[in-house]
Amino acid sequence: MSQSAPMPTPSLTHLGLAPIALHCGGGYVPVGRVTLGRVMNVIGETIDDYGELKAEKMLPIYRKAPSFYERNKTPVILQTGIKVIDMLAPYQRGGNIGLIGCAGVGKSILMMELMNIVADIYGGLSVFAGIKEQSQEGEDLYRRMVSDGIIKLGDKQASESQSKCAFVCGQINDPPGARSRVVYTGLTVAEGFRDEGRKVLLFVDNHFRFTQADSELSTLLGRIPSAVGYQPTLSIDIHSLQERIAATSKSFITSFHTIYPGDDVDVHLDAATVFSKEIFDRGIYPAIDPLKSTSSLLSPHCLHEDHFEVADGVIRNLQHYKNLQDIIAILGVDELSEDDQLIITRARKIELFLGQPLSVVAYPRSQETYVHLDDTLKGFQGLLDGEYDYIPDAYFHMTCGIKDVIAAYENHLLAGMQCN
């Protein structure tokens, strides 16, 4: 009986590992301001039309995570100026955030808004790591960043000095070894900015594609998959990456992972922003579900007492309103008690007031859309206390602060008096 030939070992080129080892000196990529406004691949080569990068500094894509003593152990809120996030699901500086939602509900809009906020409010920078991007998807997002001023086109000097984001792209036809390392390249670029003392946001789009690429790589290496089909090293792959994302004494990297609903991913999230198609269809933007979104900071031990009480009151009000939906559908609002009717009236105002215009879609562009946390808490506390029961619901839709709501209503009354 003839002995079967042994299975051939996949080559480094097939796995997508050879380019990193051969062309980048063992996995080194350029970092620093020279990367801003540029589009590069996993090995740090530019794939735009503005020439190659001439970086003064190179860093390896595999680096040690900050030690326990280097980390900032006090949780601090990263204020975004977006009411529904800051109040109900606040982000932590140096945390891992999940943007969970199906296609077409506004995840990309929120990402670009956050890029503008970290640049304009905090003087920080962003890095976008697109994993398994189709050419059309990557180009569309790139052009939207250009049109919104996140990436500035022009000569090399203008591009570096004015752009707010570096773009790392792994295309869909790249081998799995290259695709699985796009996020490491993006993280290394982000670490370069953090080591300079800059506040950094890292966007990973999307997390499942990173896991999928590692799974393909594990299969090619002949490893036995786990019970659910993923690679046996899934937890190590993800958590070794997330350990490097942290706030240190120098500055912080906060990561945002886009995740499709139902994706079975083993990822630790400090906050989850869940998008809702139903809220999107109602014309409330950003279409974030206030009851499904969560944050580890939403605790009386992490937040100021006033903040926690307002957030808890809003959640209780919206949850009570949701529990009454079936009764309303069968009997109607008029059959409810006066207390329940009052809760419904305020809950509808709260739902509308949770939305607001964002700077990347606001018209005119000069419109101020950032809402300070104190103004947010004051507005929702007034809604819970019934201070604004006299204002019709329509005036709360897509407005920023409560002062804007009051001003719009008073201007309407004044205009009506002048007409009479």
KOLPA-969623 format. One line per 5 residues: number of its first residue (from 1); their letters; for each residue y, z, x of N, C-alpha, C. Coordinates in pm, whole numbers, plus 50000, padded with zeros to 5 digits. Layout:
REM KOLPA-969623
NUM) a) Y/Z/X/Y/Z/X/Y/Z/X  ...
//
This chain:
REM KOLPA-969623
1) msqsa) 49882/50000/50086/50000/50000/50000/50123/50000/50090  50210/49900/50066/50329/49887/50152/50435/49989/50112  50500/50042/50212/50604/50142/50187/50736/50072/50152  50801/50117/50045/50925/50054/50002/51035/50081/50103  51126/49984/50114/51236/49996/50209/51335/50102/50163
6) pmptp) 51390/50178/50255/51487/50283/50215/51613/50222/50158  51675/50297/50065/51798/50249/50003/51910/50243/50107  51982/50131/50114/52089/50120/50215/52202/50217/50187  52258/50273/50294/52370/50364/50282/52499/50286/50260  52579/50321/50159/52705/50249/50135/52795/50257/50257
11) slthl) 52860/50147/50288/52950/50144/50403/53083/50209/50368  53159/50244/50472/53291/50303/50450/53384/50206/50380  53369/50077/50413/53456/49977/50350/53429/49969/50201  53298/49975/50165/53262/49968/50023/53318/50086/49946  53320/50202/50007/53369/50323/49941/53520/50334/49942
16) glapi) 53586/50249/50021/53731/50256/50028/53780/50359/50126  53696/50400/50219/53734/50503/50315/53781/50444/50447  53733/50324/50480/53766/50264/50609/53915/50243/50630  53991/50193/50529/54134/50173/50553/54206/50301/50592  54166/50412/50532/54232/50538/50563/54203/50578/50708
21) alhcg) 54079/50564/50750/54041/50607/50883/54095/50514/50991  54098/50384/50962/54131/50287/51066/54280/50259/51076  54348/50251/50962/54487/50206/50962/54588/50320/50958  54546/50439/50931/54641/50549/50917/54613/50661/51017  54543/50630/51124/54523/50731/51226/54448/50852/51175
26) ggyvp) 54342/50831/51094/54264/50942/51042/54318/50996/50912  54402/50920/50840/54449/50963/50709/54590/51015/50709  54679/50960/50789/54818/51001/50794/54903/50903/50714  54999/50955/50637/55089/50871/50558/55233/50912/50585  55328/50819/50567/55469/50851/50592/55525/50945/50486
31) vgrvt) 55613/51034/50528/55680/51126/50436/55829/51127/50469  55906/51188/50380/56049/51197/50401/56128/51105/50309  56258/51102/50325/56346/51028/50236/56321/50878/50241  56258/50830/50348/56231/50688/50359/56136/50640/50249  56061/50731/50187/55967/50693/50082/56033/50682/49945
36) lgrvm) 56155/50732/49930/56220/50730/49799/56254/50588/49757  56225/50559/49631/56253/50427/49578/56154/50321/49620  56051/50360/49693/55953/50264/49743/55821/50279/49670  55744/50172/49668/55610/50170/49609/55510/50150/49721  55418/50244/49737/55320/50235/49845/55180/50254/49790
41) nvige) 55081/50211/49868/54943/50229/49828/54885/50355/49891  54755/50371/49881/54690/50494/49922/54702/50520/50072  54717/50415/50153/54725/50433/50298/54869/50428/50348  54966/50435/50257/55106/50443/50297/55171/50310/50325  55104/50200/50294/55164/50068/50312/55245/50032/50187
46) tiddy) 55361/49973/50207/55445/49936/50093/55388/49812/50025  55399/49810/49892/55354/49694/49815/55469/49640/49730  55593/49673/49770/55709/49613/49706/55768/49507/49801  55885/49459/49773/55944/49351/49851/56055/49399/49944  56048/49525/49990/56157/49579/50070/56113/49616/50212
51) gelka) 56009/49549/50260/55968/49570/50398/55884/49695/50417  55835/49714/50539/55750/49828/50567/55833/49954/50591  55766/50067/50573/55832/50195/50594/55837/50228/50743  55952/50276/50787/55968/50320/50925/56000/50470/50924  55895/50546/50901/55911/50691/50885/55914/50760/51021
56) ekmlp) 55994/50864/51029/56000/50944/51151/55888/51048/51154  55828/51074/51038/55727/51179/51030/55608/51131/50950  55487/51163/50996/55363/51130/50927/55284/51260/50908  55218/51272/50793/55136/51390/50766/54998/51347/50721  54894/51425/50750/54759/51392/50704/54746/51420/50555
61) iyrka) 54665/51339/50487/54651/51357/50342/54563/51479/50311  54484/51524/50406/54405/51646/50387/54469/51758/50469  54526/51855/50401/54596/51965/50466/54550/52097/50405  54573/52204/50477/54539/52336/50424/54637/52376/50314  54586/52446/50216/54672/52500/50110/54755/52615/50165
66) psfye) 54870/52642/50106/54950/52758/50150/54869/52887/50139  54882/52972/50237/54807/53097/50236/54861/53191/50127  54787/53296/50103/54827/53393/50000/54964/53453/50031  54992/53476/50159/55118/53539/50197/55236/53442/50191  55207/53312/50198/55314/53212/50191/55358/53184/50048
71) rnktp) 55275/53217/49953/55303/53183/49814/55405/53277/49752  55482/53222/49659/55574/53303/49580/55495/53360/49462  55475/53490/49461/55384/53551/49364/55452/53592/49234  55582/53580/49227/55654/53614/49104/55672/53490/49018  55615/53486/48897/55630/53366/48813/55775/53346/48769
76) vilqt) 55823/53224/48788/55961/53190/48752/55957/53066/48662  56037/53069/48555/56041/52957/48462/56117/52840/48524  56061/52721/48507/56131/52598/48542/56198/52548/48414  56326/52578/48398/56396/52540/48276/56420/52390/48275  56384/52327/48163/56394/52181/48150/56510/52137/48061
81) gikvi) 56569/52231/47986/56673/52192/47891/56617/52130/47765  56483/52128/47751/56416/52076/47631/56372/52197/47549  56424/52209/47428/56411/52333/47351/56267/52373/47325  56187/52279/47277/56050/52313/47237/55968/52357/47357  55998/52305/47476/55924/52344/47597/55972/52478/47648
86) dmlap) 56102/52491/47668/56156/52614/47727/56127/52737/47642  56125/52721/47511/56107/52837/47425/55960/52869/47398  55878/52769/47367/55743/52794/47319/55633/52771/47423  55655/52685/47521/55553/52657/47622/55620/52636/47757  55686/52740/47811/55766/52723/47934/55681/52686/48054
91) yqrgg) 55742/52606/48142/55675/52565/48265/55701/52667/48376  55603/52683/48462/55615/52774/48576/55641/52693/48703  55736/52738/48783/55761/52673/48911/55637/52687/48999  55590/52572/49047/55469/52572/49128/55342/52573/49046  55352/52549/48916/55235/52550/48829/55175/52412/48808
96) nigli) 55060/52410/48741/54993/52287/48701/55010/52270/48551  55073/52161/48512/55107/52138/48372/55026/52020/48320  54972/52031/48200/54901/51921/48136/54986/51858/48028  55002/51726/48034/55068/51649/47928/54957/51579/47851  54922/51636/47736/54803/51593/47662/54845/51513/47539
101) gcagv) 54797/51391/47530/54831/51308/47415/54775/51168/47429  54760/51100/47317/54710/50963/47318/54821/50868/47365  54791/50741/47373/54888/50643/47419/54998/50624/47315  55120/50605/47363/55231/50570/47275/55296/50685/47201  55286/50808/47254/55349/50922/47187/55465/50981/47269
106) gksil) 55496/50921/47384/55614/50964/47457/55589/51039/47586  55468/51033/47643/55442/51104/47769/55525/51046/47883  55533/50914/47891/55610/50851/47999/55759/50882/47987  55810/50886/47862/55950/50920/47841/55978/51062/47890  55888/51156/47857/55906/51294/47901/55900/51303/48054
111) mmelm) 55809/51227/48117/55801/51231/48263/55931/51185/48326  55989/51076/48275/56114/51026/48332/56229/51122/48305  56226/51189/48190/56328/51290/48160/56319/51406/48260  56197/51449/48290/56179/51558/48386/56223/51516/48526  56201/51390/48561/56249/51340/48691/56401/51348/48701
116) nivad) 56469/51311/48593/56615/51320/48592/56662/51465/48599  56592/51554/48527/56633/51694/48521/56620/51760/48658  56505/51739/48725/56486/51805/48855/56585/51751/48958  56629/51625/48941/56726/51568/49034/56868/51615/49001  56906/51611/48873/57044/51641/48834/57073/51791/48829
121) iyggl) 56977/51870/48782/57000/52014/48764/56961/52093/48889  56851/52056/48952/56799/52133/49065/56819/52065/49199  56868/51941/49200/56883/51870/49325/56750/51838/49392  56644/51825/49310/56510/51800/49363/56470/51654/49356  56342/51629/49386/56289/51493/49390/56154/51491/49319
126) svfag) 56103/51370/49293/55976/51354/49223/55888/51255/49298  55758/51271/49279/55659/51177/49332/55565/51141/49219  55545/51011/49198/55455/50964/49092/55332/50905/49157  55214/50957/49121/55087/50907/49172/55010/50843/49057  55006/50711/49056/54936/50637/48951/54796/50601/48997
131) ikeqs) 54695/50656/48932/54555/50633/48970/54494/50528/48878  54432/50427/48938/54365/50322/48862/54463/50252/48769  54581/50221/48820/54683/50153/48741/54652/50004/48730  54661/49951/48609/54660/49807/48594/54794/49753/48641  54795/49629/48690/54918/49572/48745/55030/49574/48642
136) qeged) 54997/49542/48517/55100/49539/48412/55152/49678/48383  55062/49779/48376/55105/49917/48349/55197/49968/48459  55155/49947/48584/55236/49995/48696/55371/49926/48703  55374/49795/48679/55500/49721/48685/55594/49762/48573  55538/49781/48451/55621/49823/48338/55685/49958/48365
141) lyrrm) 55607/50054/48416/55662/50186/48444/55766/50179/48555  55738/50099/48657/55833/50084/48768/55966/50028/48719  55960/49927/48633/56083/49866/48582/56159/49962/48490  56087/50047/48417/56155/50147/48334/56225/50249/48421  56162/50286/48532/56228/50378/48625/56353/50315/48685
146) vsdgi) 56347/50186/48713/56463/50116/48767/56576/50111/48664  56541/50076/48539/56643/50065/48435/56707/50199/48401  56631/50309/48419/56684/50443/48390/56749/50508/48511  56758/50437/48622/56827/50489/48739/56746/50585/48823  56616/50601/48793/56532/50690/48872/56501/50627/49008
151) iklgd) 56480/50496/49006/56463/50419/49130/56579/50321/49139  56648/50324/49250/56762/50236/49273/56719/50120/49361  56748/49999/49317/56719/49881/49396/56842/49841/49477  56820/49769/49582/56931/49727/49668/56883/49720/49811  56972/49735/49905/56928/49736/50044/56857/49867/50074
156) kqase) 56797/49874/50190/56713/49988/50226/56789/50120/50222  56911/50120/50269/56989/50243/50276/57024/50295/50138  57068/50204/50049/57105/50245/49913/56983/50296/49837  56867/50231/49858/56746/50271/49788/56707/50414/49824  56715/50450/49951/56675/50583/49993/56774/50689/49946
161) sqskc) 56902/50660/49953/57003/50762/49927/57021/50792/49780  56986/50699/49690/57014/50716/49548/56890/50732/49462  56775/50691/49509/56653/50702/49429/56609/50847/49419  56541/50879/49307/56498/51015/49280/56347/51032/49289  56274/50922/49314/56129/50928/49303/56063/50836/49405
166) afvcg) 55947/50878/49456/55860/50794/49537/55740/50757/49451  55691/50635/49465/55588/50579/49377/55465/50546/49461  55353/50612/49433/55226/50584/49500/55131/50526/49396  55075/50410/49426/54998/50338/49324/54859/50304/49376  54757/50337/49297/54621/50294/49324/54578/50199/49215
171) qindp) 54552/50075/49250/54525/49974/49149/54382/49980/49100  54361/49922/48984/54232/49934/48916/54121/49863/48992  54156/49762/49074/54054/49689/49149/54029/49748/49288  54092/49861/49319/54064/49929/49445/53927/49996/49439  53859/50010/49552/53731/50082/49552/53751/50229/49517
176) pgars) 53645/50296/49471/53661/50434/49423/53712/50530/49529  53674/50510/49656/53722/50599/49761/53872/50594/49776  53931/50475/49758/54076/50461/49767/54144/50520/49644  54088/50496/49526/54149/50547/49403/54146/50699/49397  54039/50758/49447/54027/50905/49441/54125/50973/49537
181) rvvyt) 54180/50896/49633/54269/50957/49732/54417/50928/49706  54446/50855/49600/54586/50828/49566/54661/50958/49540  54598/51050/49469/54665/51176/49437/54689/51258/49563  54599/51249/49663/54620/51320/49788/54737/51260/49865  54751/51128/49860/54866/51064/49924/54995/51109/49858
186) gltva) 54997/51107/49724/55116/51152/49651/55148/51298/49679  55045/51382/49684/55066/51524/49711/55121/51546/49852  55073/51468/49947/55123/51481/50084/55270/51443/50093  55309/51336/50023/55451/51299/50020/55533/51412/49957  55480/51471/49849/55550/51582/49784/55561/51703/49877
191) egfrd) 55456/51731/49953/55460/51843/50046/55565/51820/50155  55582/51694/50195/55686/51664/50293/55824/51701/50242  55851/51671/50113/55980/51710/50054/55991/51862/50041  55880/51927/49999/55884/52073/49981/55910/52143/50114  55850/52093/50222/55871/52155/50353/56016/52142/50399
196) egrkv) 56089/52045/50342/56232/52031/50371/56317/52123/50284  56253/52197/50193/56325/52288/50105/56366/52225/49974  56312/52104/49943/56347/52038/49818/56252/52082/49707  56305/52093/49586/56223/52122/49469/56159/51991/49424  56027/51993/49401/55953/51869/49382/55867/51876/49255
201) llfvd) 55865/51764/49184/55771/51744/49073/55673/51636/49115  55544/51661/49092/55438/51564/49121/55373/51524/48990  55373/51394/48961/55315/51343/48837/55186/51268/48871  55076/51308/48809/54945/51247/48830/54904/51178/48700  54894/51046/48704/54863/50969/48584/54741/50879/48611
206) nhfrf) 54625/50911/48553/54604/51035/48483/54490/51111/48546  54467/51233/48498/54373/51322/48563/54229/51275/48549  54196/51215/48436/54059/51169/48414/54022/51057/48512  54119/50970/48545/54091/50861/48638/54060/50914/48777  54125/51023/48815/54094/51087/48943/53951/51140/48942
211) tqads) 53913/51207/48834/53778/51259/48822/53676/51147/48818  53708/51041/48747/53618/50927/48735/53595/50859/48869  53701/50843/48949/53687/50781/49081/53597/50865/49171  53614/50997/49167/53527/51085/49246/53383/51078/49198  53365/51061/49068/53229/51049/49013/53162/50921/49061
216) elstl) 53239/50811/49062/53185/50685/49112/53149/50697/49260  53234/50762/49336/53211/50781/49478/53086/50865/49500  53067/50968/49420/52950/51054/49433/52822/50977/49402  52828/50888/49303/52711/50807/49268/52674/50712/49381  52775/50649/49442/52750/50558/49553/52691/50630/49674
221) lgrip) 52724/50758/49688/52670/50837/49798/52530/50890/49768  52480/50866/49645/52345/50906/49610/52328/51050/49569  52437/51116/49531/52426/51256/49490/52370/51265/49348  52299/51373/49320/52245/51396/49186/52358/51449/49098  52387/51385/48985/52499/51431/48900/52469/51563/48833
226) savgy) 52573/51627/48784/52558/51753/48712/52506/51726/48571  52491/51833/48493/52432/51821/48360/52512/51732/48267  52643/51726/48283/52726/51646/48193/52764/51512/48256  52705/51478/48371/52725/51347/48428/52826/51337/48540  52904/51444/48562/53003/51441/48669/52937/51473/48802
231) qptls) 53013/51452/48909/52963/51482/49043/52940/51632/49059  52844/51673/49140/52817/51817/49157/52932/51892/49225  53021/51820/49289/53133/51885/49360/53262/51882/49277  53250/51867/49145/53368/51850/49060/53468/51965/49076  53421/52088/49067/53511/52203/49074/53581/52211/49209
236) idihs) 53506/52183/49316/53566/52189/49449/53670/52079/49465  53640/51959/49415/53733/51846/49428/53867/51876/49360  53859/51934/49240/53981/51958/49163/54057/52079/49216  53987/52187/49240/54056/52310/49277/54107/52308/49421  54042/52233/49509/54097/52219/49644/54228/52142/49640
241) lqeri) 54242/52053/49542/54368/51980/49524/54474/52072/49465  54436/52146/49362/54534/52229/49293/54579/52349/49377  54498/52391/49473/54537/52503/49559/54659/52465/49644  54676/52337/49672/54790/52293/49753/54918/52284/49671  54907/52286/49540/55024/52276/49452/55070/52418/49420
246) aatsk) 55182/52459/49479/55224/52598/49464/55370/52613/49498  55424/52728/49463/55559/52766/49503/55548/52852/49628  55625/52817/49730/55624/52892/49854/55763/52949/49879  55778/53016/49994/55908/53072/50029/56011/52962/50055  55964/52840/50089/56056/52729/50114/56104/52666/49983
251) sfits) 56010/52634/49897/56045/52571/49768/55917/52564/49684  55909/52467/49593/55791/52458/49508/55756/52313/49475  55627/52294/49445/55577/52169/49386/55518/52205/49251  55569/52144/49147/55513/52161/49013/55447/52030/48974  55320/52035/48936/55246/51912/48906/55230/51893/48756
256) fhtiy) 55232/51767/48716/55212/51728/48576/55097/51628/48570  54994/51662/48495/54876/51578/48483/54869/51522/48342  54875/51391/48327/54858/51332/48194/54709/51330/48161  54678/51375/48040/54539/51389/47997/54528/51334/47855  54427/51251/47833/54402/51202/47698/54327/51308/47618
261) pgddv) 54354/51320/47487/54281/51418/47405/54131/51390/47409  54053/51493/47423/53908/51477/47427/53850/51456/47564  53936/51436/47666/53885/51421/47803/53822/51552/47847  53699/51543/47893/53627/51662/47938/53655/51683/48086  53766/51750/48115/53806/51769/48254/53812/51918/48287
266) dvhld) 53763/51949/48405/53763/52088/48452/53889/52109/48533  53996/52150/48466/54124/52166/48534/54192/52291/48482  54245/52369/48575/54320/52489/48537/54465/52450/48511  54515/52485/48395/54652/52452/48357/54730/52580/48333  54848/52588/48392/54938/52699/48365/55012/52679/48234
271) aatvf) 55024/52555/48191/55087/52523/48062/55032/52390/48014  55022/52375/47884/54974/52251/47824/55075/52206/47718  55131/52087/47738/55222/52028/47640/55143/51924/47561  55118/51953/47435/55033/51869/47351/55121/51783/47260  55102/51652/47269/55179/51559/47187/55105/51531/47056
276) skeif) 55181/51505/46951/55125/51484/46818/55170/51349/46763  55073/51268/46722/55106/51139/46661/55173/51159/46526  55133/51264/46454/55194/51293/46324/55342/51327/46339  55375/51410/46436/55515/51445/46460/55592/51323/46507  55530/51240/46589/55594/51117/46636/55628/51026/46518
281) drgiy) 55535/51012/46424/55557/50925/46308/55667/50979/46216  55694/51108/46223/55801/51168/46142/55938/51151/46207  55943/51094/46326/56070/51068/46393/56128/51189/46463  56043/51284/46503/56088/51401/46578/56044/51383/46723  56142/51376/46813/56113/51350/46954/56180/51458/47041
286) paidp) 56116/51501/47150/55980/51465/47191/55877/51518/47092  55772/51438/47069/55674/51467/46965/55573/51569/47014  55619/51690/47040/55535/51797/47095/55493/51891/46983  55363/51919/46976/55310/52010/46875/55338/52154/46918  55423/52227/46846/55460/52363/46890/55348/52464/46876
291) lksts) 55250/52437/46788/55141/52533/46767/55024/52511/46861  55008/52391/46912/54897/52362/47004/54937/52374/47150  55065/52360/47179/55112/52372/47317/55105/52518/47361  55066/52540/47486/55046/52676/47536/55109/52692/47674  55125/52817/47714/55176/52848/47847/55133/52988/47886
296) sllsp) 55095/53004/48012/55057/53136/48061/55178/53229/48071  55299/53171/48071/55420/53252/48077/55461/53310/47942  55400/53259/47833/55437/53307/47701/55372/53444/47678  55429/53544/47740/55376/53679/47738/55492/53776/47756  55485/53892/47692/55593/53990/47709/55603/54042/47852
301) hclhe) 55499/54019/47933/55501/54064/48072/55573/53966/48163  55590/53841/48117/55651/53737/48200/55789/53697/48151  55814/53708/48021/55940/53663/47963/56030/53781/47930  56157/53751/47916/56251/53852/47867/56213/53889/47724  56236/54011/47687/56195/54059/47555/56253/53974/47443
306) dhfev) 56380/53937/47450/56442/53855/47345/56374/53720/47335  56342/53661/47449/56277/53530/47450/56141/53537/47381  56061/53636/47416/55928/53647/47358/55935/53672/47208  56028/53756/47164/56039/53786/47021/56079/53663/46940  56174/53584/46992/56214/53463/46921/56099/53363/46916
311) adgvi) 56031/53342/47030/55918/53249/47033/55808/53294/46939  55778/53423/46938/55675/53475/46849/55714/53458/46703  55841/53480/46671/55887/53461/46533/55878/53317/46488  55913/53224/46576/55906/53081/46542/55761/53039/46519  55671/53084/46607/55529/53048/46592/55472/53105/46463
316) rnlqh) 55505/53230/46432/55456/53290/46308/55509/53215/46185  55634/53176/46190/55693/53104/46077/55624/52969/46057  55606/52894/46166/55543/52763/46156/55396/52774/46116  55327/52877/46165/55187/52894/46128/55172/52930/45981  55261/53015/45928/55258/53050/45787/55283/52924/45702
321) yknlq) 55379/52843/45744/55409/52718/45673/55286/52626/45672  55217/52620/45787/55097/52535/45795/54987/52587/45703  54973/52718/45693/54870/52776/45605/54899/52750/45458  55026/52726/45424/55063/52700/45285/55053/52553/45245  55021/52466/45342/55022/52322/45313/54926/52284/45200
326) diiai) 54806/52339/45201/54708/52305/45097/54755/52351/44960  54813/52470/44953/54863/52522/44824/54977/52436/44774  55065/52395/44865/55178/52310/44826/55127/52176/44773  55024/52119/44838/54971/51989/44795/54908/51996/44657  54852/52112/44620/54784/52125/44490/54880/52171/44381
331) lgvde) 54957/52276/44407/55040/52337/44303/55187/52298/44311  55235/52261/44431/55377/52233/44446/55451/52355/44497  55570/52332/44550/55650/52440/44609/55698/52538/44504  55727/52490/44384/55786/52575/44281/55693/52688/44237  55563/52674/44260/55468/52776/44219/55454/52889/44321
336) lsedd) 55518/52875/44434/55510/52978/44538/55608/53090/44510  55587/53202/44578/55679/53314/44564/55812/53281/44633  55913/53362/44603/56045/53337/44663/56040/53356/44815  55962/53453/44861/55951/53474/45005/55886/53355/45074  55781/53300/45012/55713/53183/45071/55805/53061/45068
341) qliit) 55880/53045/44963/55973/52932/44955/56080/52943/45064  56125/53065/45090/56225/53085/45196/56166/53054/45333  56040/53093/45355/55972/53062/45481/55960/52910/45499  55926/52839/45392/55912/52694/45399/56046/52628/45430  56151/52675/45366/56284/52619/45389/56325/52633/45536
346) rarki) 56304/52750/45592/56341/52773/45731/56247/52701/45828  56119/52693/45793/56023/52625/45880/56056/52477/45892  56099/52415/45783/56136/52274/45789/56258/52252/45878  56352/52342/45873/56468/52332/45962/56426/52353/46107  56335/52448/46130/56288/52474/46266/56216/52352/46322
351) elflg) 56130/52289/46241/56058/52171/46287/56154/52060/46330  56258/52037/46251/56355/51932/46285/56436/51971/46408  56469/52098/46419/56554/52145/46529/56478/52150/46662  56345/52149/46657/56267/52145/46779/56280/52011/46851  56318/51906/46780/56343/51776/46842/56484/51769/46897
356) qplsv) 56506/51676/46988/56639/51656/47046/56642/51522/47119  56759/51463/47133/56769/51339/47212/56749/51371/47360  56688/51278/47433/56668/51291/47576/56760/51195/47650  56794/51229/47772/56894/51151/47845/56849/51008/47872  56716/50986/47887/56668/50852/47920/56671/50757/47801
361) vaypr) 56687/50813/47680/56695/50728/47560/56820/50756/47479  56906/50846/47527/57027/50883/47451/57128/50770/47455  57201/50757/47346/57309/50659/47340/57433/50727/47280  57547/50728/47349/57566/50669/47483/57498/50751/47591  57478/50688/47710/57407/50754/47819/57481/50877/47869
366) sqety) 57610/50883/47846/57688/50997/47893/57670/51120/47806  57597/51107/47696/57577/51219/47605/57503/51333/47677  57551/51454/47660/57489/51572/47721/57369/51613/47636  57251/51612/47695/57129/51644/47620/57062/51772/47669  57103/51824/47783/57042/51947/47836/57089/52066/47754
371) vhldd) 56994/52147/47708/57025/52266/47627/56984/52389/47706  57078/52476/47734/57049/52597/47809/56961/52691/47725  56879/52767/47793/56784/52853/47725/56853/52955/47634  56965/53011/47677/57037/53108/47593/57081/53045/47462  57130/52921/47468/57171/52851/47345/57051/52823/47257
376) tlkgf) 56938/52788/47318/56816/52762/47241/56772/52887/47165  56766/53000/47234/56722/53124/47170/56819/53167/47061  56949/53151/47085/57048/53188/46985/57031/53104/46859  57007/52974/46874/56993/52887/46759/56871/52922/46675  56757/52943/46740/56635/52970/46664/56635/53112/46608
381) qglld) 56699/53206/46675/56712/53340/46618/56795/53335/46490  56901/53255/46492/56982/53240/46371/56905/53175/46258  56820/53079/46289/56737/53016/46185/56639/53116/46125  56578/53198/46208/56484/53298/46158/56554/53403/46073  56679/53437/46109/56754/53538/46034/56823/53483/45910
386) geydy) 56817/53353/45891/56877/53293/45772/57026/53266/45784  57083/53268/45906/57226/53245/45922/57267/53102/45885  57171/53008/45892/57205/52867/45870/57132/52810/45748  57096/52899/45654/57029/52852/45533/57120/52760/45450  57252/52773/45468/57345/52694/45387/57359/52550/45437
391) ipday) 57309/52521/45556/57322/52386/45613/57200/52304/45572  57218/52185/45516/57103/52100/45477/57016/52062/45595  56891/52030/45567/56793/52000/45672/56836/51884/45760  56897/51782/45704/56927/51659/45778/57013/51684/45901  57095/51788/45900/57186/51813/46013/57114/51874/46134
396) fhmtc) 56988/51917/46116/56911/51974/46227/56828/51869/46299  56821/51748/46243/56734/51646/46299/56794/51584/46425  56719/51588/46537/56757/51524/46663/56896/51566/46711  56920/51696/46711/57044/51750/46765/57011/51841/46882  57110/51867/46966/57086/51950/47085/57101/52098/47051
401) gikdv) 57219/52155/47067/57239/52296/47040/57280/52323/46896  57278/52450/46858/57316/52488/46722/57464/52463/46697  57545/52464/46803/57686/52432/46786/57705/52288/46738  57619/52198/46784/57626/52059/46740/57593/52046/46592  57496/52128/46547/57459/52126/46405/57576/52174/46319
406) iaaye) 57637/52285/46358/57749/52341/46282/57867/52245/46283  57896/52186/46399/58009/52093/46409/57988/51970/46322  57866/51916/46322/57838/51797/46240/57853/51828/46092  57809/51946/46049/57820/51984/45908/57965/52007/45869  58041/52074/45954/58181/52098/45923/58262/51970/45923
411) nhlla) 58230/51877/46012/58299/51748/46012/58269/51670/45885  58146/51682/45837/58110/51615/45711/58190/51673/45594  58200/51808/45590/58278/51870/45483/58424/51830/45492  58478/51827/45613/58618/51789/45632/58643/51646/45589  58551/51557/45624/58566/51418/45583/58562/51403/45432
416) gmqcn) 58474/51484/45367/58467/51479/45220/58594/51530/45156  58655/51634/45213/58780/51686/45159/58893/51585/45175  58896/51514/45287/59001/51415/45308/58986/51297/45213  58862/51261/45182/58840/51150/45088/58886/51188/44946  58868/51317/44913/58908/51361/44780/59059/51377/44772
//
